[in-house]
């Protein structure tokens, strides 16, 4: 089983949030970016490397959060290439309840822990 880290962070606290996540990270864990955190995905990737976080099963974001970004920002971020999936609220709930999203094996995403980091 793995941990799903729900990361809700502003740009000025993203480095610290990533450091906190690194303390308990295990290969096979996943990350869900909440709120505007998805807008900082390039910085997140740099901090993941800096903190030697490896073996990421998936990086997800909520479709409603991405919809809040401007179309220009969304296009520049190229999220389709950087995210494992965009989740609806119901898919997010299913994911945190150890069930497969839409009845399929999306990365066989099953978690024994959900940790929210919001600094």
Secondary structure, DSSP 4 states (H G I P E B T S, - for coil): -EEEEEE---GGGHHHHHHHHHTT--TT-EEEE-GGGGGGHHHHHHHHHHTT-----EEEEEHHHHHTS-HHHHHHHTHHHH-SEEE-HHHHHHHHTT--GGGS-STT--EEEEEEE--
